[in-house]
Amino acid sequence: ARLAAEPDQNFHIYLCFGQSNMEGGGRIEERDRTVDRRFQVLADFDTPARERKMGQWYDAIPPLTRRTRGISLVDYFGRTMVANLPEKFRVGVVKVGVAGTRIELWDEDAFRDYLTNLPADHQWKTRIANEYDGDPYAYLVKLAKIAQQSGVIKGILLHQGESNFEDQEWPKKVKKVYDDLIRDLSLDPKDIVLLAGEV
């Protein structure tokens, strides 16, 4: 059997997760529908209407993920990266977002309690989490492992915090999620940049 090709060292992958601003609700304009083919997105689900199969790479034409309708900061992060990198480099993004949720949703040791104790008028967050097999963090890791077969994870983009407003423990909680990702994906923290949107 033919061995799978080695991951392309010039294909730089960024893991993107967070709440609604990560999902993206910006209006998609005509100019947004054209994108440099060096900017790719890993399909998060099978989306027959867009001829996308989960776990395969596609040109990063918005919306990047199945659930979102609009454009997000990730769209212009990727576009800016490829515009400023030498031609030989490509950029890929893996994106999972759940609107309105606390950072606890992404903590393997805390998310079940968090979802179980949501007030009645917040049950829609559980419905979204359930789309990601009930565990958005594990779903992100699953997609990231698929992505690692094609390229090299270079960074993590986190846009979350509004729901942890004035939470003094937020940096510590983010560090735990970061450390879990480093461990679960066998990454070297020296090689990984963490970019966190500030509230």
C-alpha positions as CSV (number, residue, x, y, z in Angstrom):
1,A,0.0,0.0,0.0
2,R,1.2,3.5,-0.8
3,L,2.2,5.4,2.3
4,A,0.3,8.6,3.0
5,A,2.1,11.7,2.0
6,E,4.0,13.5,4.8
7,P,2.3,16.7,6.1
8,D,3.3,19.7,4.0
9,Q,5.6,21.9,6.2
10,N,4.6,24.9,4.1
11,F,0.9,24.4,4.9
12,H,0.3,26.4,8.1
13,I,-2.8,25.5,10.1
14,Y,-4.6,27.6,12.7
15,L,-7.2,26.2,15.1
16,C,-10.0,28.7,15.7
17,F,-12.6,28.5,18.4
18,G,-14.8,30.7,20.6
19,Q,-18.2,32.2,20.7
20,S,-20.4,34.3,18.4
21,N,-17.7,36.6,17.0
22,M,-15.7,33.6,16.1
23,E,-18.7,32.0,14.4
24,G,-19.1,35.2,12.4
25,G,-22.2,37.1,11.6
26,G,-20.8,39.8,9.3
27,R,-22.6,40.4,6.0
28,I,-20.9,38.6,3.1
29,E,-20.3,41.0,0.2
30,E,-19.6,40.1,-3.4
31,R,-15.9,40.9,-3.0
32,D,-15.7,38.3,-0.1
33,R,-16.6,35.5,-2.5
34,T,-13.3,35.5,-4.2
35,V,-10.4,34.1,-2.2
36,D,-6.7,33.2,-2.9
37,R,-6.6,29.4,-3.2
38,R,-3.7,29.3,-0.8
39,F,-6.2,30.0,1.9
40,Q,-8.1,26.8,2.8
41,V,-10.7,25.7,5.3
42,L,-11.3,22.2,6.7
43,A,-15.0,21.3,6.3
44,D,-16.5,20.9,9.8
45,F,-19.5,18.8,8.6
46,D,-20.8,17.2,5.4
47,T,-22.6,20.0,3.7
48,P,-24.1,18.6,0.5
49,A,-25.6,21.9,-0.6
50,R,-22.0,23.2,-0.8
51,E,-20.5,19.9,-2.0
52,R,-18.4,19.8,1.1
53,K,-17.3,16.7,2.9
54,M,-16.3,16.8,6.6
55,G,-12.5,16.6,7.0
56,Q,-11.6,17.7,3.5
57,W,-10.0,21.0,2.5
58,Y,-11.7,23.6,0.4
59,D,-11.0,27.2,-0.8
60,A,-11.9,29.4,2.1
61,I,-15.0,31.0,0.6
62,P,-17.4,32.2,3.3
63,P,-19.2,31.1,5.3
64,L,-16.4,29.0,6.5
65,T,-18.5,26.6,8.6
66,R,-21.8,24.9,8.1
67,R,-23.6,26.6,11.0
68,T,-22.6,30.2,10.2
69,R,-24.2,32.5,7.7
70,G,-21.7,35.3,7.7
71,I,-18.1,36.4,7.6
72,S,-15.8,36.4,10.7
73,L,-12.4,37.6,11.8
74,V,-11.0,34.2,10.6
75,D,-11.8,35.1,7.0
76,Y,-9.6,38.2,7.0
77,F,-7.0,36.6,9.3
78,G,-6.4,34.0,6.6
79,R,-6.6,36.4,3.7
80,T,-4.1,38.7,5.4
81,M,-1.7,35.8,6.2
82,V,-1.5,34.5,2.6
83,A,-1.2,38.1,1.3
84,N,1.9,38.6,3.4
85,L,3.5,35.1,3.2
86,P,5.8,34.0,0.4
87,E,4.0,32.2,-2.5
88,K,5.2,28.7,-1.3
89,F,3.1,28.9,1.9
90,R,-0.6,28.0,2.3
91,V,-2.8,28.7,5.3
92,G,-5.5,26.4,6.5
93,V,-8.1,27.0,9.3
94,V,-10.1,24.7,11.4
95,K,-13.0,26.5,13.0
96,V,-15.5,25.6,15.7
97,G,-17.7,28.2,17.4
98,V,-20.6,28.1,19.9
99,A,-22.4,31.5,20.4
100,G,-22.8,32.9,23.9
101,T,-20.9,30.3,25.8
102,R,-18.3,30.6,28.6
103,I,-14.7,29.3,28.2
104,E,-15.8,26.4,30.5
105,L,-17.5,24.9,27.4
106,W,-14.0,24.2,26.0
107,D,-12.7,22.6,29.2
108,E,-12.9,18.8,29.1
109,D,-13.2,18.7,32.9
110,A,-15.8,21.5,33.2
111,F,-18.1,21.5,30.1
112,R,-20.6,18.8,31.3
113,D,-21.3,20.7,34.5
114,Y,-21.5,23.9,32.6
115,L,-24.1,22.6,30.1
116,T,-26.1,20.7,32.7
117,N,-26.5,23.8,34.8
118,L,-27.5,26.3,32.1
119,P,-30.7,28.2,32.9
120,A,-33.8,27.2,30.9
121,D,-33.6,30.2,28.6
122,H,-30.0,29.2,27.6
123,Q,-30.8,25.6,26.6
124,W,-30.1,26.6,22.9
125,K,-26.4,26.5,23.8
126,T,-26.7,22.8,24.6
127,R,-28.5,22.2,21.2
128,I,-25.5,23.8,19.4
129,A,-23.0,21.8,21.5
130,N,-24.9,18.7,20.6
131,E,-24.3,19.4,16.9
132,Y,-20.6,18.9,17.8
133,D,-21.3,15.4,19.3
134,G,-22.1,17.1,22.6
135,D,-18.4,18.0,23.1
136,P,-17.1,20.9,21.0
137,Y,-13.6,20.6,22.4
138,A,-13.3,16.9,21.4
139,Y,-14.8,17.8,18.0
140,L,-12.1,20.5,17.5
141,V,-9.4,18.0,18.4
142,K,-10.9,15.4,16.0
143,L,-10.8,18.0,13.2
144,A,-7.3,19.2,14.2
145,K,-5.9,15.6,14.0
146,I,-7.3,15.3,10.5
147,A,-5.7,18.7,9.6
148,Q,-2.3,17.5,11.0
149,Q,-2.2,14.8,8.2
150,S,-2.0,17.6,5.7
151,G,0.0,20.4,7.3
152,V,1.5,21.8,10.5
153,I,-0.4,23.5,13.3
154,K,1.2,26.9,13.9
155,G,-1.3,28.7,16.1
156,I,-4.6,28.9,18.0
157,L,-7.0,31.7,17.6
158,L,-9.4,32.2,20.4
159,H,-12.2,34.8,20.3
160,Q,-14.2,34.3,23.5
161,G,-14.6,36.2,26.7
162,E,-17.7,38.3,26.6
163,S,-19.5,35.5,28.5
164,N,-16.7,35.5,31.1
165,F,-16.8,39.3,31.5
166,E,-15.0,40.3,34.7
167,D,-14.0,36.7,35.4
168,Q,-10.6,37.0,37.1
169,E,-10.0,33.3,36.5
170,W,-10.4,33.7,32.7
171,P,-6.6,33.7,31.8
172,K,-6.1,30.5,34.0
173,K,-9.1,28.8,32.3
174,V,-7.7,29.7,28.8
175,K,-4.3,28.3,29.8
176,K,-5.9,25.0,30.7
177,V,-7.7,24.7,27.4
178,Y,-4.4,25.7,25.6
179,D,-2.4,23.1,27.6
180,D,-5.0,20.4,26.8
181,L,-4.8,21.2,23.1
182,I,-1.0,21.0,23.2
183,R,-1.1,17.7,25.0
184,D,-3.9,16.1,22.9
185,L,-2.3,17.1,19.6
186,S,1.3,16.4,20.6
187,L,2.3,20.0,19.9
188,D,5.4,21.8,21.1
189,P,4.3,25.0,22.8
190,K,7.5,26.7,21.6
191,D,6.1,26.4,18.0
192,I,2.5,27.5,18.7
193,V,1.3,31.0,19.0
194,L,-1.9,31.8,20.9
195,L,-3.9,34.8,19.6
196,A,-6.8,35.7,21.9
197,G,-9.3,38.4,21.1
198,E,-9.6,40.9,24.0
199,V,-12.9,42.1,25.4
